[in-house]
């Protein structure tokens, strides 16, 4: 997956990292949202790796820049890498989401000096019931 918009050697600042999950009728949708800012006078690159449950699948990847959300395109790995590298070399903001293993993903970012970016990744999965689980509720007093 590739996201592109308009930035390469300092370190970004993580302003926040939020995880939220919505569960309905045995189906879960989880969103990971991270806000990064580049306080440096030069473009910056950053990367982040994460593991999702084996049964889950990525259903969304986007970057929000200056209030505008850019949704990822799904491309062949080589083409996506080439486009990301070209954008980074040209100083443009871009994000690249890659599969490292079946359920291990990583994204790379390139963004401009003084810029803040919100990275949003969503994955979904059907939940399994645990029929052997025992639940108890007690009332104090």
Protein Blocks (a to p, Z undefined) as FASTA:
>chain_A
ZZdfbdjkbccddfbdcdddddeehiacdddddddddfbfbdcdddddddddfkbccfbd
cddeehiacddddddfklmmmmmmmmmmnopacdddddfblmlccddddddehiacdddd
dddddddddfkbccddddeZZ
